[in-house]
Amino acid sequence: MSTRKLVCGNWKMNGLKADSVALVRALAERMAAAPPACDVMVCPPFTAIDRVVAAASGSAIAVGGQDCHAAASGAHTGDISAPMLRDLGCAAVILGHSERRTNHGETDAQVRAKAAAARQAGLVAIVAIGETLAQREAGETLRVVAGQLRGSLPEGASAADTVIAYEPVWAIGTGRTPSPADVAQVHEAILADARAIMGETKSAGLRVLYGGSVTPANAQSFLTLASVGGALVGGASLKADQFWSIIQTCP
């Protein structure tokens, strides 16, 4: 488990194989010339994972998946398992992203089962949680994220095999972001909740990433917060210059 902050690029459903390879190579070149102060990961579409793993070989770039099934194998047409991701060379997998929860109806229980499968396969589970705009305006943010955290973490989860990503749903892809003070409040609450769930020892060093319209212009205001363990970056991670600018803001 690294004690450094983690900047993770979620490429979502973007990039053909050639695009993905070019992007990771451009990023690797920058990192080789000026090693960053944080850990770096990219999560490409399933179709590009093997090419990205090969292109990132020899660099400090880790590769993750964007989802996995709770089962290790079976009759699940169109799905991919955690062992398959591990076999491709992935180190982690994003689970419970709001786009999965909203567009595919994923529940906390399903995310919990997937996170358990990821741990079983030797992957770090990046568990995403976050409130909607209506929930925030109703003053329910801390209650909502606490409930999602408790419902989504599998038994035995620890900072060694789990990363939390706080992504307010209303900020994803909208250009709107909470203030650094608001982010600090939520992250501190998440860390406190994680200690209650995991215990002091297992939660020590847990990284809670901030996600939701992270850009080169605002990244430093979030990444310099003590309670923020890194960033989960969407659109800005698709351009090497922008993603590199965000990475360079890590203290």
C-alpha positions in Angstrom: 0.0 0.0 0.0 1.4 3.4 -1.0 1.1 6.4 1.3 1.3 8.7 -1.7 -1.7 10.3 -3.2 -3.3 8.6 -6.2 -4.4 10.3 -9.4 -6.6 7.9 -11.4 -7.9 8.5 -14.9 -11.3 7.1 -15.7 -11.5 7.0 -19.5 -15.1 5.7 -19.5 -16.4 4.7 -23.0 -13.7 6.7 -24.8 -10.8 5.7 -27.0 -10.0 3.1 -29.6 -6.9 1.0 -29.2 -4.6 3.3 -31.1 -5.9 6.4 -29.2 -5.4 4.7 -25.8 -1.9 3.5 -26.6 -0.9 7.0 -27.8 -2.3 8.6 -24.6 -0.5 6.2 -22.2 2.8 6.5 -24.1 2.6 10.3 -24.0 1.9 10.2 -20.2 4.7 7.7 -19.7 7.2 9.9 -21.5 6.3 12.9 -19.2 6.6 10.7 -16.1 10.0 9.3 -17.1 11.3 12.8 -17.6 9.9 14.2 -14.3 8.7 11.5 -11.9 5.6 12.7 -10.1 5.0 12.9 -6.4 1.9 10.7 -6.6 0.9 7.3 -7.9 -0.8 7.3 -11.3 -3.4 4.9 -12.7 -5.5 4.8 -15.9 -8.7 2.9 -16.4 -9.3 2.4 -20.1 -12.2 0.6 -21.8 -12.1 -3.2 -21.6 -11.2 -3.3 -25.3 -8.0 -1.4 -24.8 -6.7 -2.8 -21.5 -4.2 -5.3 -22.9 -2.7 -2.7 -25.3 -2.5 -0.1 -22.5 -0.9 -2.6 -20.1 1.7 -3.4 -22.8 2.3 0.3 -23.5 2.6 1.1 -19.8 5.1 -1.7 -19.2 8.3 -0.4 -17.7 6.7 2.8 -16.5 5.1 3.8 -13.1 1.6 3.8 -14.6 -0.8 1.3 -13.1 -3.8 0.1 -15.1 -7.3 -0.6 -13.8 -10.7 -1.7 -15.1 -14.0 0.2 -14.9 -16.2 -2.6 -13.6 -16.4 -6.3 -12.9 -18.9 -9.0 -12.2 -19.3 -10.5 -8.8 -18.8 -14.0 -10.1 -15.4 -15.3 -11.2 -16.9 -17.0 -14.2 -20.2 -18.3 -15.6 -23.1 -17.6 -17.9 -22.9 -13.8 -17.8 -23.0 -12.6 -21.4 -21.3 -9.3 -21.9 -19.7 -9.1 -18.4 -16.1 -9.4 -17.3 -14.8 -10.9 -14.1 -12.2 -9.7 -11.7 -9.9 -12.7 -12.4 -10.1 -11.7 -16.1 -9.0 -8.2 -15.3 -6.2 -9.5 -13.2 -5.1 -11.8 -16.0 -5.0 -8.8 -18.4 -2.6 -7.0 -16.0 -4.9 -4.8 -14.1 -4.1 -3.7 -10.5 -7.5 -2.3 -9.6 -11.1 -1.8 -10.7 -13.5 1.0 -10.2 -16.8 -0.1 -8.7 -20.1 1.6 -7.9 -19.5 4.6 -10.1 -22.6 6.8 -10.2 -23.0 6.1 -13.9 -23.2 2.4 -13.1 -25.6 3.0 -10.2 -27.8 5.3 -12.2 -27.7 3.8 -15.7 -27.6 0.1 -14.7 -29.4 0.3 -11.4 -26.6 -1.1 -9.3 -27.2 -1.3 -5.6 -24.9 -1.1 -2.6 -25.2 -4.8 -2.2 -24.1 -5.5 -5.8 -21.2 -3.1 -5.4 -20.3 -4.9 -2.1 -20.3 -8.3 -3.9 -18.2 -6.9 -6.7 -15.7 -5.4 -4.3 -15.4 -8.8 -2.5 -14.7 -10.4 -5.9 -12.1 -7.9 -6.7 -10.3 -8.4 -3.4 -10.5 -12.2 -3.9 -8.8 -11.8 -7.3 -6.0 -9.6 -5.9 -7.3 -6.3 -7.3 -7.7 -3.0 -5.3 -11.4 -2.1 -5.2 -11.9 1.6 -6.0 -15.4 2.0 -4.4 -17.2 5.2 -5.6 -19.9 6.9 -3.5 -21.6 10.3 -3.8 -24.8 12.2 -3.4 -27.2 13.7 -5.9 -28.0 17.5 -6.1 -31.4 16.9 -4.4 -29.7 15.1 -1.6 -27.1 17.8 -1.1 -29.7 20.6 -1.1 -31.7 18.6 1.5 -28.6 18.5 3.7 -28.3 14.7 3.4 -24.8 14.5 2.0 -23.1 12.9 5.0 -26.0 10.5 5.7 -26.0 9.4 2.1 -22.3 8.8 1.7 -22.1 7.1 5.1 -24.9 4.7 4.0 -23.3 4.0 0.7 -19.9 3.4 2.3 -21.3 0.9 4.9 -23.4 -0.8 2.3 -20.7 -1.1 -0.4 -17.7 -2.2 1.6 -17.2 -6.0 1.9 -16.3 -7.7 5.2 -12.6 -7.5 5.9 -11.9 -4.5 3.6 -8.8 -2.6 4.5 -6.7 0.3 3.2 -4.4 -2.2 1.6 -7.1 -3.4 -0.8 -9.6 -0.6 -1.0 -9.7 3.0 -2.2 -12.8 5.2 -1.8 -13.7 7.7 -4.4 -16.1 10.5 -3.4 -17.8 11.8 -6.5 -20.8 14.1 -5.9 -23.1 13.0 -8.7 -24.1 16.6 -9.5 -20.5 17.5 -10.2 -19.6 14.7 -12.6 -19.1 16.2 -16.1 -21.0 19.4 -15.3 -18.1 21.7 -14.5 -19.6 22.4 -11.1 -17.7 21.4 -8.0 -18.1 21.7 -4.2 -15.8 24.1 -2.4 -12.6 22.8 -1.0 -14.1 23.3 2.5 -17.1 21.2 1.5 -14.8 18.5 0.1 -12.7 18.4 3.2 -15.8 18.1 5.4 -17.1 15.1 3.4 -13.7 13.4 3.2 -13.1 13.8 6.9 -16.5 12.2 7.6 -15.8 9.3 5.2 -12.5 8.6 6.9 -14.2 8.6 10.3 -16.9 6.3 9.0 -14.3 4.0 7.5 -12.5 3.8 10.8 -15.7 2.8 12.5 -16.4 0.1 9.8 -12.8 -1.3 9.2 -11.3 -0.5 12.6 -8.3 1.7 13.3 -5.6 -0.7 12.1 -7.2 -1.7 8.8 -8.3 1.8 7.9 -4.9 3.4 8.5 -3.7 5.0 5.4 -7.0 4.7 3.5 -7.0 6.9 0.4 -10.2 8.8 -0.4 -10.1 10.3 -3.8 -12.1 13.3 -4.9 -13.8 13.1 -8.3 -16.3 15.3 -10.2 -15.1 17.8 -12.8 -11.5 17.8 -11.7 -9.5 20.0 -14.0 -6.0 21.5 -14.1 -7.5 24.7 -12.8 -9.0 23.3 -9.7 -7.0 20.2 -8.9 -4.5 21.8 -6.6 -7.3 23.2 -4.4 -8.4 19.6 -3.7 -5.2 17.7 -3.8 -3.5 19.8 -1.2 -6.2 19.0 1.4 -5.0 16.6 4.0 -8.1 14.4 3.9 -8.0 14.1 0.1 -5.9 11.0 -0.9 -6.0 11.8 -4.6 -8.3 12.4 -7.5 -10.5 10.3 -9.9 -10.4 12.3 -13.1 -12.8 11.9 -16.0 -12.7 14.0 -19.1 -9.4 15.8 -18.3 -7.6 12.4 -18.2 -8.3 11.9 -21.9 -5.8 14.6 -22.8 -2.2 14.0 -21.9 -1.3 17.6 -21.2 -4.4 18.2 -19.0 -3.9 14.9 -17.1 -0.2 15.6 -16.6 -1.0 19.1 -15.3 -3.3 17.6 -12.7 -0.7 15.0 -11.7 1.9 17.7 -11.2 -0.3 19.5 -8.7 0.2 16.7 -6.2 2.1 17.9 -3.1 
